[in-house]
Amino acid sequence: MTTRDDNPTFRTLPASALAVVIEPRPTVADTVADCLRSRGYDVRVASSHSGAAASVIEREPVHILIAAVPAPGDDRSGAYLARARATHPGMAIVIMLSDPDEPAENAPLTAIRLVKPFDKAALARSIDAACAIA
């Protein structure tokens, strides 16, 4: 089992770090949330971008956002991600895509793309990469 001391990402994590997961499928959302909780994050889960907007923009600081792009019923442009990053400039972002060619032109350039389906190891690598460049 990996501990906080085994991974540099864990050592820099504040005690009250917030992670937001936006994913419409409960099984995927639970997997992502469990991975983040195991790293010490306080996790909020929403099934749509509009459902998570208040959590991300109103609570300071948001350390990592992992979002399905697009979530059903949401704007396909990814504009929400850019707005969230502008509000929280140090926030790490992972975008989960069902289609590797899905446009997310308004997503921040530093957002890490993770193509579904993915395994826990790929998720962990994406989280580490996003946190390293945030």
Buried (B, 14 or more C-beta within 10 A) or exposed (E): EEEEEEBEBBEEBEEEBBBBBBBBBEEBBEBBBEBBEBBBBBBBBBBBBBBBBEBBBEEEEBBBBBBBBBBEEBEEBBBBBBBBBEBBEEBBBBBBBEEEEBEBEBBBEBBBBBBBEBEEEEBBBBBBBBBEEB
